[in-house]
Each structure stands twice: as C-alpha cells, then as structure tokens.
Amino acid sequence: MEINVLIEQLETISLKYAHEFGIERTPDWFLLKLTEELGELMQSYLKFVGQARAHDRGSMALRRNLEDELADVIGMALLIAKNQNIDIEKAIARKWLQYLPGEKK
C-alpha cells in the first residue's frame, strides 16, 4: 500500500468522524488525539504483557487490541503529517533511512 494513498484514506475517515461528532480538527486536536491514542496503546500493552488487569480477555483478544491501538497511533501520526504539510516519506528517509548501509549520513 502506498503511504500517500493510505494517508488520503485516513483523511477521509477522519473528516467523516469529525463531521459526525461535531469536532473541529485544529492542529492542537490532532496532537491531543495522538496523545489519547498513545495512552490507549500503553494500556493495551500493559494488559498484553500481564502488567495490568486484562478482565479475563484471552491472549488473542489482547493481541488484537494491541494491534488496533498501534494502528490508531500510526494513523493519527500520519494525519498530523498531512495536517502540517509534512512529506512523511521524505522525513522518514532523512531521519531513519540514512542509517542503512550504503546511505549517506
């Protein structure tokens, strides 16, 4: 899946969500929403690794919830990039991929 196609799909869903619930998607909202999702990811992770009560949920359900919360965090991070006109592919290449063997540092 192309990352820019994914970002546009996420944008469509986010706009629909905001419209349905009367949310103004300000720059602050995007970051606050990411923070909320990070908290949910942490909660899911702690349950998954046995550091918090899992309320008798099975390991597969805990794993699925962890995956879903990670998807929320990544989705919101990509939406922040779009909202701030950041070319995330270029930013990742500059920040991370430069450390691959044969790349300039």
C-alpha positions as CSV (number, residue, x, y, z in Angstrom):
1,M,0.0,0.0,0.0
2,E,1.3,3.4,-0.9
3,I,1.7,5.6,2.1
4,N,0.1,8.7,0.4
5,V,-2.9,6.6,-0.6
6,L,-3.2,5.4,3.0
7,I,-3.0,9.0,4.3
8,E,-5.8,10.1,2.0
9,Q,-7.9,7.2,3.1
10,L,-7.3,8.1,6.8
11,E,-8.1,11.7,6.0
12,T,-11.4,10.7,4.5
13,I,-12.3,8.7,7.6
14,S,-11.1,11.4,10.0
15,L,-13.1,14.1,8.2
16,K,-16.2,11.9,8.4
17,Y,-15.6,11.2,12.1
18,A,-15.2,14.9,12.8
19,H,-18.3,15.8,10.9
20,E,-20.4,13.2,12.7
21,F,-19.3,14.2,16.2
22,G,-19.0,18.0,15.6
23,I,-15.2,18.1,16.1
24,E,-13.1,20.9,14.8
25,R,-9.8,19.3,13.7
26,T,-7.4,22.0,14.8
27,P,-3.7,21.4,14.9
28,D,-4.0,21.0,18.7
29,W,-6.7,18.5,18.3
30,F,-4.5,16.2,16.1
31,L,-1.7,16.2,18.7
32,L,-4.2,15.8,21.6
33,K,-5.8,12.9,19.8
34,L,-2.4,11.3,19.2
35,T,-1.7,11.6,22.9
36,E,-5.0,10.0,23.8
37,E,-4.2,7.1,21.4
38,L,-0.8,6.7,22.9
39,G,-2.4,6.3,26.3
40,E,-4.7,3.6,24.9
41,L,-1.8,1.8,23.3
42,M,0.1,1.8,26.7
43,Q,-3.0,0.5,28.4
44,S,-3.3,-2.3,25.8
45,Y,0.4,-3.1,26.0
46,L,0.3,-3.4,29.8
47,K,-2.6,-5.8,29.6
48,F,-1.0,-7.8,26.9
49,V,2.3,-8.3,28.8
50,G,0.4,-9.0,32.1
51,Q,1.2,-5.8,33.9
52,A,-2.4,-4.7,34.2
53,R,-5.7,-6.4,34.7
54,A,-7.0,-7.9,31.4
55,H,-10.5,-8.6,32.7
56,D,-10.4,-12.3,31.6
57,R,-9.7,-11.5,28.0
58,G,-7.8,-14.1,26.1
59,S,-4.4,-13.6,24.7
60,M,-5.7,-13.4,21.1
61,A,-8.1,-10.6,22.1
62,L,-5.4,-8.8,23.9
63,R,-3.1,-9.1,20.9
64,R,-5.8,-7.8,18.6
65,N,-6.4,-4.9,20.8
66,L,-2.7,-4.1,20.9
67,E,-2.6,-4.2,17.1
68,D,-5.6,-1.9,16.8
69,E,-4.3,0.6,19.2
70,L,-0.9,0.7,17.4
71,A,-2.8,1.3,14.2
72,D,-4.6,4.2,15.9
73,V,-1.3,5.8,16.9
74,I,0.2,5.4,13.5
75,G,-2.9,6.7,11.8
76,M,-3.0,9.8,14.0
77,A,0.7,10.4,13.4
78,L,0.1,10.2,9.6
79,L,-2.8,12.6,9.9
80,I,-0.6,15.1,11.8
81,A,1.9,14.9,9.0
82,K,-0.9,15.7,6.5
83,N,-2.3,18.5,8.6
84,Q,1.2,20.1,8.9
85,N,2.1,19.5,5.2
86,I,4.9,17.2,6.1
87,D,6.1,14.8,3.4
88,I,6.4,11.8,5.8
89,E,8.2,9.6,3.3
90,K,11.0,12.3,2.9
91,A,11.1,12.9,6.7
92,I,11.5,9.1,7.4
93,A,14.2,8.8,4.7
94,R,16.0,11.8,6.2
95,K,15.7,10.7,9.8
96,W,15.9,6.9,9.7
97,L,16.9,5.5,6.3
98,Q,20.1,7.4,6.2
99,Y,21.5,4.8,8.6
100,L,21.0,1.9,6.1
101,P,24.3,0.5,4.8
102,G,25.4,2.5,1.7
103,E,23.3,5.6,2.6
104,K,24.9,9.0,3.3
105,K,24.9,10.1,6.9
